[in-house]
Amino acid sequence: MQENNNSYKSGFISIIGRPNVGKSTFLNRVIGQKIAIMSDKPQTTRNKIQGVLTRDQSQMIFIDTPGIHKPKHKLGEFMIKVSKNTLREVDLIMFMVNAEQGLGKGDEFILELLEGTKTPVFLVVNKIDQIHPDELVNIIETYKGKFPFAEIIPISALQGNNVDNLLVTIENYLPDGPQYYPADQVTDHPERFIISELIREKVLHLTREEIPHSIAVVIDKIKRDEENEHMIRVQATIMVERDSQKGIVIGKRGALLKEVGTLARKDIEMLLGSKVYLELWVKVQKDWRNKSTHLRDFGYREDEY
């Protein structure tokens, strides 16, 4: 392990792993608030989401990347490109695995991507609260034989077990550097992006299997209410690919869309620190995940990565 000293340290840390290993849960825990959406459905994260953790002697910029998977459409290809490109621009790589699942083909694929990298790679075994401690030794030994990890650290992102130890270890590896962001800034994403993600999270949570990857959320307008300065009005459109999906998202007599709005509004109010009036529409944009123009319009811009 590298030694820490009294100088200020800063750096960028990529969190990479298979879908649904807990990357977003970890990011939200260390940042202390929700900036990455969470769902039990794979491939929830689509863009790279930067979370900034500022401490007395360091600033860590975590990049939560889309889960590595075999792409089935242009959106999937975009997500994989984001994850791969991130590996080239960071000071440390956190390879997160799910203790419950063990080594799988997806992990093997990621390890191939990491071959030859000169960047320190941590193996972070997440969800240790879900297994018996005796199983952990075997899991670590399996991965140890596959790659020369700089550190191997087991954690539970959900419960917080050993997360502080992981942060201290990361800090020790970071180079001396400046404070890139103000101390009170927790993400580099604009509020519009976070709000759209919070709405998308609620749709993911409340809809059936055929919906999740077919939706995008576009923020049409955010403005302070002209009659009530303590109220912010947010107008957003939920995009789907088929008419049948539109019916599901709206729900019987609009019930599901209303529930999405109620749940999302609470999170948006916490984010903005203000009362929010949220208006939601649902629109069909056929096969948008395979059309580059729609991907760009909905915020998935390849030229930014």
C-alpha positions as CSV (number, residue, x, y, z in Angstrom):
1,M,0.0,0.0,0.0
2,Q,1.2,3.5,-0.8
3,E,1.8,5.9,2.1
4,N,-0.3,9.0,2.6
5,N,1.2,12.3,3.5
6,N,0.1,15.8,4.5
7,S,-0.3,17.2,0.9
8,Y,-3.7,17.5,-0.7
9,K,-4.7,14.6,-2.9
10,S,-7.3,14.5,-5.7
11,G,-8.2,12.2,-8.5
12,F,-10.8,10.5,-10.7
13,I,-12.0,7.0,-9.8
14,S,-14.0,4.9,-12.3
15,I,-16.5,2.4,-10.9
16,I,-16.9,-0.4,-13.4
17,G,-18.7,-3.7,-13.2
18,R,-21.5,-5.9,-14.5
19,P,-25.0,-4.5,-14.4
20,N,-26.7,-4.5,-11.0
21,V,-23.6,-5.0,-8.8
22,G,-24.4,-1.9,-6.7
23,K,-22.3,0.9,-8.3
24,S,-25.0,3.5,-8.0
25,T,-25.8,2.5,-4.4
26,F,-22.2,2.9,-3.5
27,L,-21.9,6.3,-5.2
28,N,-25.1,7.6,-3.4
29,R,-23.8,6.4,-0.1
30,V,-20.4,8.1,-0.3
31,I,-21.8,11.3,-1.7
32,G,-24.5,11.4,1.0
33,Q,-27.4,12.0,-1.3
34,K,-29.1,10.6,-4.4
35,I,-27.3,11.6,-7.6
36,A,-27.4,8.2,-9.4
37,I,-30.7,6.3,-9.8
38,M,-31.1,2.9,-8.3
39,S,-33.2,0.0,-9.6
40,D,-33.2,-3.8,-9.3
41,K,-33.4,-3.8,-13.1
42,P,-30.0,-4.1,-15.0
43,Q,-28.5,-1.3,-17.1
44,T,-30.1,1.4,-15.0
45,T,-27.2,3.8,-15.4
46,R,-26.9,5.1,-19.0
47,N,-24.5,8.1,-18.9
48,K,-21.4,8.4,-16.7
49,I,-22.4,10.1,-13.5
50,Q,-19.7,12.0,-11.6
51,G,-20.0,12.2,-7.8
52,V,-17.7,14.5,-5.9
53,L,-16.5,13.7,-2.4
54,T,-14.5,16.4,-0.7
55,R,-12.6,15.7,2.5
56,D,-10.1,17.6,4.6
57,Q,-7.1,16.2,2.7
58,S,-8.6,15.0,-0.5
59,Q,-11.2,15.3,-3.3
60,M,-12.4,12.1,-4.9
61,I,-14.3,12.3,-8.2
62,F,-16.2,9.0,-8.7
63,I,-17.5,8.1,-12.1
64,D,-20.4,5.7,-12.0
65,T,-20.4,4.0,-15.5
66,P,-23.1,1.9,-17.2
67,G,-22.8,-1.8,-16.5
68,I,-20.8,-3.8,-19.0
69,H,-23.1,-6.0,-21.1
70,K,-23.5,-7.3,-24.6
71,P,-25.2,-4.4,-26.5
72,K,-28.4,-5.1,-28.5
73,H,-29.1,-1.6,-29.9
74,K,-27.4,1.7,-30.5
75,L,-28.2,2.8,-26.9
76,G,-26.4,-0.3,-25.6
77,E,-23.4,0.4,-27.8
78,F,-23.3,4.0,-26.5
79,M,-23.4,2.7,-22.9
80,I,-20.5,0.3,-23.5
81,K,-18.4,3.1,-25.2
82,V,-18.9,5.3,-22.2
83,S,-17.6,2.7,-19.8
84,K,-14.6,1.8,-22.0
85,N,-13.6,5.4,-22.5
86,T,-13.8,6.2,-18.8
87,L,-11.0,3.7,-18.1
88,R,-8.5,5.8,-20.1
89,E,-9.0,9.0,-18.1
90,V,-8.9,8.0,-14.4
91,D,-6.3,7.7,-11.6
92,L,-7.8,4.5,-10.2
93,I,-10.3,1.9,-11.2
94,M,-12.8,0.2,-8.9
95,F,-13.9,-3.1,-10.4
96,M,-17.0,-3.9,-8.4
97,V,-18.4,-7.4,-8.3
98,N,-21.5,-8.9,-6.6
99,A,-20.5,-11.4,-3.8
100,E,-23.8,-13.3,-4.4
101,Q,-23.2,-14.0,-8.1
102,G,-19.5,-15.1,-8.2
103,L,-17.3,-14.8,-11.2
104,G,-19.3,-14.7,-14.5
105,K,-18.7,-14.2,-18.2
106,G,-19.4,-10.5,-17.8
107,D,-16.6,-10.2,-15.2
108,E,-14.2,-12.2,-17.5
109,F,-15.0,-9.7,-20.3
110,I,-14.2,-6.7,-18.0
111,L,-11.0,-8.3,-16.8
112,E,-10.0,-8.6,-20.5
113,L,-10.6,-4.9,-20.9
114,L,-8.4,-4.2,-18.0
115,E,-5.5,-6.2,-19.3
116,G,-2.3,-4.2,-19.7
117,T,-3.7,-1.1,-17.8
118,K,-1.1,0.8,-15.8
119,T,-3.8,2.3,-13.6
120,P,-4.2,0.7,-10.1
121,V,-7.3,-1.6,-10.1
122,F,-9.1,-2.3,-6.8
123,L,-11.4,-5.4,-6.6
124,V,-14.4,-4.3,-4.6
125,V,-16.5,-7.2,-3.5
126,N,-20.0,-5.7,-2.8
127,K,-23.1,-7.2,-1.1
128,I,-21.1,-9.1,1.5
129,D,-24.1,-8.7,3.8
130,Q,-25.9,-11.2,1.6
131,I,-23.4,-14.1,2.0
132,H,-21.8,-16.2,4.8
133,P,-18.3,-14.9,5.8
134,D,-16.8,-18.3,4.9
135,E,-17.9,-17.8,1.3
136,L,-16.0,-14.6,1.0
137,V,-12.5,-16.2,1.2
138,N,-13.3,-18.5,-1.8
139,I,-14.7,-15.5,-3.9
140,I,-11.5,-13.5,-3.2
141,E,-9.2,-16.4,-4.1
142,T,-11.1,-16.9,-7.4
143,Y,-10.6,-13.3,-8.5
144,K,-7.1,-13.1,-7.2
145,G,-6.0,-15.7,-9.7
146,K,-7.4,-13.7,-12.6
147,F,-5.8,-10.3,-12.2
148,P,-3.0,-8.5,-10.2
149,F,-5.3,-6.2,-8.2
150,A,-3.7,-3.4,-6.2
151,E,-6.2,-3.9,-3.4
152,I,-9.1,-6.3,-2.6
153,I,-11.7,-4.8,-0.4
154,P,-15.0,-6.4,0.6
155,I,-17.9,-4.0,1.3
156,S,-21.7,-3.6,1.7
157,A,-22.6,-0.4,-0.1
158,L,-26.2,-0.8,1.1
159,Q,-25.3,-1.1,4.8
160,G,-22.1,0.8,4.7
161,N,-19.9,-2.0,5.9
162,N,-16.2,-1.3,5.4
163,V,-16.9,1.6,3.0
164,D,-14.9,4.0,5.2
165,N,-11.9,1.7,5.0
166,L,-12.2,1.7,1.2
167,L,-12.3,5.5,1.0
168,V,-9.1,5.8,3.2
169,T,-7.4,3.2,0.9
170,I,-8.4,5.1,-2.2
171,E,-7.2,8.4,-0.7
172,N,-3.8,6.7,-0.1
173,Y,-3.5,5.9,-3.8
174,L,-4.5,9.3,-5.2
175,P,-1.8,11.6,-6.6
176,D,-1.1,15.1,-5.2
177,G,-3.5,17.5,-6.9
178,P,-5.8,20.5,-6.8
179,Q,-9.4,20.7,-5.5
180,Y,-11.2,20.5,-8.8
181,Y,-14.7,21.3,-7.5
182,P,-16.0,23.6,-4.7
183,A,-16.3,21.7,-1.4
184,D,-20.2,21.8,-1.5
185,Q,-20.5,20.5,-5.0
186,V,-21.5,16.8,-5.2
187,T,-21.9,16.3,-8.9
188,D,-20.9,17.8,-12.2
189,H,-24.2,17.1,-13.8
190,P,-26.8,19.9,-14.2
191,E,-30.0,19.8,-12.2
192,R,-32.0,19.0,-15.4
193,F,-30.1,15.7,-15.8
194,I,-30.6,14.7,-12.2
195,I,-34.3,15.6,-12.3
196,S,-34.8,13.5,-15.5
197,E,-33.0,10.6,-13.9
198,L,-35.2,10.8,-10.7
199,I,-38.3,10.6,-12.8
200,R,-36.9,7.7,-14.9
201,E,-36.1,5.8,-11.6
202,K,-39.8,6.0,-10.5
203,V,-40.9,4.6,-13.9
204,L,-38.4,1.8,-13.6
205,H,-39.6,1.0,-10.1
206,L,-43.3,0.9,-11.0
207,T,-43.5,-0.7,-14.4
208,R,-43.2,-4.2,-15.7
209,E,-40.2,-5.9,-17.4
210,E,-41.0,-4.7,-21.0
211,I,-40.8,-1.0,-20.1
212,P,-37.5,-0.2,-18.4
213,H,-35.0,0.1,-21.3
214,S,-37.6,1.6,-23.6
215,I,-38.0,4.9,-21.7
216,A,-36.2,8.2,-21.7
217,V,-37.2,11.3,-19.8
218,V,-36.8,14.8,-21.4
219,I,-37.1,17.9,-19.2
220,D,-39.1,20.4,-21.2
221,K,-39.1,23.3,-18.8
222,I,-37.9,24.3,-15.3
223,K,-39.0,27.7,-14.0
224,R,-40.0,29.5,-10.8
225,D,-43.8,30.0,-10.5
226,E,-44.7,33.6,-11.4
227,E,-47.4,33.8,-8.7
228,N,-45.6,31.8,-6.0
229,E,-41.8,32.4,-5.7
230,H,-41.4,29.4,-3.3
231,M,-42.7,27.0,-6.0
232,I,-40.7,25.6,-9.0
233,R,-42.6,24.3,-12.0
234,V,-41.1,21.3,-13.8
235,Q,-42.5,20.0,-17.1
236,A,-41.2,16.7,-18.4
237,T,-42.0,14.1,-21.1
238,I,-41.6,10.4,-20.7
239,M,-40.6,8.9,-24.0
240,V,-41.6,5.3,-24.9
241,E,-41.2,3.2,-28.1
242,R,-44.7,1.7,-28.5
243,D,-48.3,2.7,-28.0
244,S,-48.8,-0.3,-25.6
245,Q,-46.0,1.0,-23.4
246,K,-47.6,4.4,-23.3
247,G,-50.8,2.8,-21.9
248,I,-48.8,1.0,-19.3
249,V,-46.9,4.1,-18.1
250,I,-50.1,6.1,-17.9
251,G,-51.9,3.3,-16.1
252,K,-55.6,2.8,-15.5
253,R,-57.3,6.2,-15.3
254,G,-53.8,7.8,-15.1
255,A,-53.0,6.1,-11.8
256,L,-49.5,4.9,-12.5
257,L,-48.4,8.2,-14.0
258,K,-49.8,10.0,-11.0
259,E,-47.8,7.8,-8.7
260,V,-44.6,8.4,-10.7
261,G,-45.2,12.1,-10.3
262,T,-45.9,11.9,-6.6
263,L,-42.7,9.9,-5.8
264,A,-40.5,11.9,-8.2
265,R,-41.7,15.2,-6.9
266,K,-40.6,14.3,-3.3
267,D,-37.0,13.6,-4.5
268,I,-36.9,16.7,-6.8
269,E,-38.0,18.8,-3.8
270,M,-35.1,17.4,-1.8
271,L,-32.7,18.1,-4.6
272,L,-33.9,21.7,-5.2
273,G,-34.8,22.6,-1.6
274,S,-38.1,24.1,-2.8
275,K,-41.7,23.1,-3.3
276,V,-42.2,21.6,-6.8
277,Y,-45.2,21.4,-9.2
278,L,-44.4,18.5,-11.5
279,E,-46.3,18.0,-14.8
280,L,-45.7,14.8,-16.8
281,W,-46.6,13.7,-20.3
282,V,-46.0,10.4,-22.1
283,K,-45.1,10.4,-25.8
284,V,-44.4,7.6,-28.3
285,Q,-41.1,7.9,-30.3
286,K,-40.9,4.6,-32.2
287,D,-37.6,2.6,-31.9
288,W,-35.7,5.7,-30.5
289,R,-32.9,3.5,-29.0
290,N,-31.7,2.7,-32.5
291,K,-31.8,6.2,-34.0
292,S,-28.8,8.4,-33.5
293,T,-30.8,11.6,-33.8
294,H,-33.2,10.6,-31.0
295,L,-30.3,9.4,-28.8
296,R,-28.7,12.8,-29.1
297,D,-32.0,14.6,-28.5
298,F,-32.5,12.6,-25.3
299,G,-29.0,13.4,-23.9
300,Y,-26.9,10.4,-25.1
301,R,-24.2,12.3,-27.0
302,E,-21.2,10.3,-28.2
303,D,-19.1,13.4,-28.9
304,E,-19.1,14.1,-25.1
305,Y,-17.3,10.9,-24.4
